[in-house]
Amino acid sequence: MMTIHTYPELTGIPLRSDFSVRIRKPEGQWTALQTFEVNVDMHNVRQASLASFDMDDNVEVEVTYHGGSIDTAVIRPLSYNVLYQQDGSTIRFLLDRPRKLSIEINGERFSNLHLFANPLEQDAPNPEDSNVLVVKPGIHRTEHLLRPLTTPLQETGAEPDILYFLPGVHYIEETLLRIPSGKTVYIAGGAAVAGSMVCDHVENVTIRGRGMLYLADFHRFSAFRGVRILFSSNIEVEGITTVNPPHYSIYIGKSDHIRIRNFKSFSCKGWSDGIDMMASSHIDIDDSFLRTSDDCIAIYGSRWDYYGDSRNVTVRNSSFWADVAHPLMIGTHGDHHHNGDTIEGIRFENIDILEHHEPQPNYQGAMTINAGDLNTVRNVTYDNIRIEHFELGRLFDIRVVWNKDYNPVPGNRIENIVFQNISYNGQNANPSRIHGFSGERPVVGVTIRNLTVNGQAVTDASHPSLDINEFAQHVAFE
């Protein structure tokens, strides 16, 4: 049985030489991985490293650091408890399952190595199948990609189902690739596509593979996103990595039944959030790693052209790293011209938060609900969330707000919020807030169950890690 899969060598995008990475089956032959450059942290943009492969059984990993001696090494998330052996400037460790790791030498979090051990692909398309349109590396006009997808094949009378980007660098001349309904875009491992995937008023679309959407060369104000999902239904994004988009990694507006799995992203520009959703429902985000220079996850009501409530969103089994702003954010935007929106049925489960750095007090909170624009936010659960030491911020920030940068009017209310099995281990955390805006715009019903800060249980409102105002009602500790 195949237990390791690596990708063809990719030339044409920047590499890094800070680390060398090799993998093998236990006692087998070593295989070297390419290490690519990704930019991180908008306040002081720096270059980190990225390497990836696929696995489904035990794999030995060897990482050699070329920046000098290793005094300390840390493999995060710490909850994975990955143990290593050190030999000079090399560390070795065993992975028994797919993991998404940050390997940090001598305390360095900005020139670190991101190592993504993906699960093996299931039912990957075969480029030789008759329903597959194969695209070789090069510069592509959009009509040359899309016209064959909507033209019946002479042999079968059917249209191709799959657009398959072979390994190599691809440039979408018009940048935006608008995918028709019922089609799959497959980006093979070893492929980098300079372009944005757009699902606009479509359904039953899949974007998958082990390749990259490479957007590092676009200017911030071009505002290109990695994937746009607008007024669409039944969309799946699986396995790909977006590298340094000018704007969001995945942008979801007025859409439903969206599934995102094994998605990875890096960003370093203002407003380069990870996955943002407006007026959307039935979203499932699983097994993802986002390192962004704005919110990693943001859930809003109405914004821009997208009107309506947001509900039934699950985010699970993932790691989030906010070099700026919030790892998890809910509630800022809504339909303030009418009666606001309802954002409800949100669940965050089994998550590691690896960084939160926000110098502006009004935007702090690793887990944040800021209800503005007459919005009601209710029925939100944070379960089994592990927050590691961060640079500056708060553990959580639950407030009905009037943020005059974004909100013409304050929010309506927040109700029925549960924090359970939450741990923070680190320093630099300002007190977590639970604040209603007024007696008419309260926070009602917050349950805190098994919350620990540096190993100490938080069991009542007098704990110094909490700041609860008079407009917060029914805050219970269990």
N, C-alpha and C positions, 0 to 999 in steps of 0.2 A: 504494500500500500504506500502511495506517495504521502510523505509527511511534511515535506518542505517544497515550496515552489518559489523561485526567484524570477525576476523579470529581465528581459533583454536590456542590454546597456543602452542608456539614453544620452545622447549628446545634443548640445544646442541650448541647454539651460545651465545656470551656474551650479558648480559643485563646491563642496567644502573639503578641506584637508585637515580639519582639527581632530578628526577621529578616523580610525579604520575599523570596520565592522566585518566580522566573519561569523558564519553560522554553519552548523552541521548536525546531522543525526548523531546521537551519542556514539562516540568512537569512530565516526565515519570521516569522510573527506571534507575539509573546510571549503566553503564557498564565500567569496568576498561580495559585499553589497556596496552599491554606489551610495554616497552620502551627498545629498543635495542641499542647497542653500535656501533657507527661508528667513524672511525678515520679521522681527518681533519688536514690540513696544514703540508706540508712536511718539512718546516723549523723548526718547533717545534711541533711534532705530539702530538695531544691531543684528548681526547675522548669526543664526543658529543652524544646526544640522538636522537633516531628516534622512532616515533609512527605513526601508520596509520590505516585507516578504510575507508569504503565506505559510501556515502550518496547521497540522491537526494532531500532532503527537509531540513527545518530548524533543526539544531542540536545545543544543548547546550554543551559547552566544559568547563571542570574544570581542571585547571593545578595547582598542588601544588608543590612548590619548597622546597627541603629538604636541601639546602645549607646554610640556615640562613634566615634572614629577607629580605623582598623585599623593597628596596629603590626606584628602578625604574624598570619598565617593558616596553618592546617594542615588538610589534608584526609586523613583516615585511613580505612581502613588504609593505612599508608605503602607497603605492597607494591604497591598499585594504581598508584602513581606518577601521580596525577592532578595535572596542572599547571594553574595558573590565572594569569589576568591581573588586576591590581588597578587600579581607578580610584576613588580616594577611599575611600569606605566600601562599595564594591561590588567583588565578585570575580566573574569569569566563567570557565567552563571547559567542556570538551567531554567528554561521555561517549560511548563507542563501544559500550557494552554495559551491560546491567543491573548496577547496583552498589548496595551498602548502605554509606553513608558517614556519618562524623562530621566536621562542619565546626566547627573550634575557632578562635575569634578571641582574640588576645592571651593565648594559653595557657589559656583557660578551658574545662575539660572538663565542667563541671556545668551551665552555662547554654548548652550548645552546640546546634547544629542537627543532627538526625539526618535524613538525606535518603535515602529508599528508592526507588530506581529499579527497579521490579519488571519481570520479563519480561511481555510481553503474555499475557493469559489464552488458554488453548487450550480450545475446546469449552465455553465458558461457557454455562450454561442460558439459554434464552429464556423470559422470564416469561409469554409468550403461549402457550407450548406446553400441551397438554392435561394432561400429567403433572406440571405445576408448580402448587403451592399458593402463591399470592402473599400476603405478609404486609405490610400497610401499617404505617407508624410508629405507635407508641402503646403502651398497656399491654396485655399479653397474658396470659390465663390459660393454663396449660400444657395443660389438656384441650382448649381451643379450638384449639391448634396441633396437638396430636397426634391427636385423634379423626379429623379429615379425612384424615390420612395413613394411617389403617388402615380407612377406609371406601371401598368401591368406588365409582368414578365411575359415574353413571347412563349416561353416553354409551358407555363402553367396558367397564364391569364390572371395570376394573382400579383398583388403589389409586394415588394420586399417589406419585411417586418423590422429588420435590424440594420442600423447604420453602425458599422464596425470600424473604429479608428485603430489602425495597426500601430505597433510601437514606432516611435519617432516623434518629431515635433510637427504640429499642425497649426496653421493660422487660418482663422475664419475671417475672410476679407472684410465682411461687414460687421464682424464681432458677434452679432446676435444670431443664434441658430434657433429658429422657431420650429419646434418639433410638432408634427401632426399627431392627431389622436391615434391610439393603437400602436404606436411605434416604440422601439427600444433604441437608445443610443448607448453603444458599448465602447468604453475607452479602455483599451487593453493595458495591462501592466507594461511599463516602459514607454507609454505614450503620454505626451503633454499637449493639450489643446489650448491654444490662446484664443479663447472665445467664451461667450456666455450662453448657457443652455436655457431656452425660454419655453415654458409651457403656458400658453395664453388661450383661454377658452377651449381647452382640450380635455380629454379624459383617457385613462388607461395608457399612461406613458411611463416608461422605465428609463432611468439614467443610471448606468452601473458600470462596474469594471474595477480595475486596480490602478488606473492611470490618474493623471492630474488634469485639472483645469488650472492653467498657469496664467495668472493675470498680473504678475508683478511689474510688467512693463507699462501698464496703463496709469495715467495720471489720476490723482485723487478725484479731481472734479469731473472726470469722465463718468464716474458713478456706476461703472459696470458691476454687476453682481455675478457670482459664480453660477447660481441657478435661480431663475425666476419662475414662480408658480402662481399664476394669476387667473382668477375666475375658472378654476380647473378642479377636476375630481379624479380620484384614484390614480395618484402619482407616487412612484417609488424612486428613491435615490439610495443607492447602495454601493459602498466600497470605495468610492472615489475620494480624492483629496483636492481641495482648492488651496492654491498658494497665492496669498497676498492680493485678493481682489480689492479694488478701490472702495467698494461699498459692501453690502451684505454678502456673506457666503451663500446663504439660501434665503430667499425673499418670498414670503407666502402672503398673498392677498386674496381675500374672499374665495377661499378654496376649502375643500373638505376631503377627508379620507386620504391623508398624506402619510406615507411611511418612509422614514429615514433610518438607515441602518449602516453601521460601520463607516460613518462619514467622518472625515478629518479635515481640519481647516486651520490656516494661519492668516493673520492680518496685522497690519502695522500703520494704517492710515485712519484719520478721523472719520467717524461714522462707519467704520468697517466692522459692524456687528457680525456675529456668527449666524444664527438662525432666528429671524424675526418673522412674526406672523400677525396679521391684522384681520379682524373680522372672519376668522377661520375656525374650523371645528374638525374633530376626529383626527388629531395629529398624533403620531406615535414616533418618538425619537429614541433610538436604542443603540447602545454600544458605539458611542461617538466620542471624539476628542476634539475640542475646540480651544485654540489659543488665539485670542482676539484682542484688539485694541479698542474695543467698545463692548457693549453687552454681549455675552456669549449666547444667551437665550433671552428673547423678549417676546411677551405675549400682550397684545393690545386689542382694543375694540376697533372702532372706526378710525381710519387714517387715510388721507389722500383720496383715492378713488374707491376705497373699499369700506363699505358700510355694513354694520351688523355686529352681533354679539360674537364672542369667542368662547368655545366650551369644548370639554372632553379632549384635553391635551395631556399626554403622558410622556415624561422624559425619564429614562432609566438607564442603568448600567453604563454610565458615561463619566468622563472627566472633563472639567472646565477650568480654564486658566484665563483670567481677565487681567491682562497687563494694564488695562484702564477700565474703569466703570464696573458694572455688575456681572457676576457670573450668571445669576438667575434674576430676571426682572419681569414684573407683571404690572399693567394697569395704567400707564401714563395717558394714553390717547384714547379718545372716544368721541361720540357724536354729541358734542356740547351744544349744537344748534337745536337739539330736541331734548330728549330726556336721558342722554348718556347711553351707555351700553352695559350689558352684563357679561362679566368674564367669570366663568365658573367651571367646576369639574376638572381642576388642574392637579396633577400628581407628579411629584419629583421623587424618584426612588432609586436607592443604591447608587449614590453619586459621590465622587471625590472632587473637591474644589481645591485646586493646586495653587491659585494665586488670586488676590483681590487687591488692587492698588488704585485708590481714588482719593486725591487730595481735597476735592470739594466736598464738604460735609453733607450737602444736599443730595449728593449722588452716591453716598456710601451704602453698602449693604451687600454681602455675598448672596443673601436671599432677600429679595426686596419685593414688596407690594406697595406701590405708590398710586393710589386711586385718584385720578384727576378727571376733568371733563365730564362731571356728573356720573362717572362710572360707579357701578357696584361690582365688587370683587368678592366672591364667596366660594366656599367649599374647595379649599386649597390644602393639600397635604404635602408636607416634606417629611420623608421617611428614610431613615438610614443614610444620612448625609454626613460625610466626613470632611471637615474643613481643616486644611493644613495651615501652618504658619503663613501669614500674608504680610505684605509691606505696609498697608494702611487701609483702614475701612471699618466696617461693622460686621458682626455676624449676621444679623438680620435687621430690616428696616420696614416696619409695617405701619403705613401712614395713609390717612386720607389727606390729600395735599391740594394746595393751590400753587403750583409751580409756574410762576408768571413767565418763565422762558418758554413754556409749552402749553399751559392751560389757561384759556380765557376765563374759566370758572373752576372752582374746586370740585373734587369728587363727591360722590353721594355717601357710600359706606363700604366697609369691609366687614365680612362676617364669616364665622365658622372656619377658622384657620387652625391647622394641627401641625405642630412640630413634634416629631417623635424619633428617638434614637439619633440624636444630633450630637456631634462632638466637634469641639475646636481645640486644637493644640498649637499654641503659638502666642506671640505678643502682637502689639500694635492694633488691637481691636478697641475701638471706641464703644461705649455702651450701645446695646441693641435697643431700638425704639419700637414702642407700640403706642401710636398717637392717633387719636381721632382729631378731626379738624374743629368740631364744635359739638354741642349737644345734639344738634340735628344731623350731623355728619360724623357718626361715631365709628369706632372699631368695636364690634360686638362678638364675643365668643372666640377666644384664643386658648387652645389647649397646648400646654408644654409638658411633654412626657419623655423623661429620660434625656435631658439636655445636660451635657457636661462641658465645662470650660477648664482646660488644663487639668483634667481629671476630677474636678470638683463638681458635684451635682448642683444644679440650679433648681431650688425647690420652692422659692417664694419670690414675691415681687421686690423684696428688699435687697436681692443680690446685686452687687455693684456692677455686674455686666448688663443690667437692665435699666431702661428708662421708660416708664409707663406714665402717661398723662391722665388727667381727669376725664378725658373723653373716650377712654378705653374701658369697656365694660366686660365683666365676666371673663377675666383672665384666670385660668385654672392651671394648677400644677399637679401632676400625677407621677 
